């Protein structure tokens, strides 16, 4: 039996009763599905936590082929999309690039964690894809950005719709291949 989740217990997301009354139902669906992936108690989950989980899945599925596989950006190891990690070229601390698909690519656990991001190879790959000028611009960009609750809600719903659509397309493709 699935435990019922009460929106009021997400104190950091909806701080007032009025905010709870005007909640987008699509956002509620995403929050209920992804909050446990943050590994935090409901009361301490923030918009950034939910957006990070959704974006990580979005990024890996964005680059997934019809068989659910992705290639590591640095070593080109082919792996199932759930085995990959979403790796950021520019640190997640820079909000401007935190949710930018051109800054994030699937990477293997080995390259991301054991080889300390394999940053040299990643930089070379980024320069090959976007050019030296764009990469230097991203590295030197110090623009501060703040993201509002409405931005997070829109971002989360938009990415979630993509995730659902991609999963359905892949399932249809697999059925057509195996029949």
VENGI-V346072 format. One record per helix or strand of 2 or more residues. SS is the DSSP state (@ for helix, = for strand). FROM is the first residue (numbers start at 1). TO is the last residue. If there is no record, write none. Layout:
SS&FROM&TO, SS&FROM&TO
//
This chain:
@&7&9, @&17&21, @&25&38, @&42&44, @&47&62, =&69&71, =&78&80, =&85&88, @&95&98, =&104&107, @&109&114, @&116&130, @&132&140, @&149&178
//
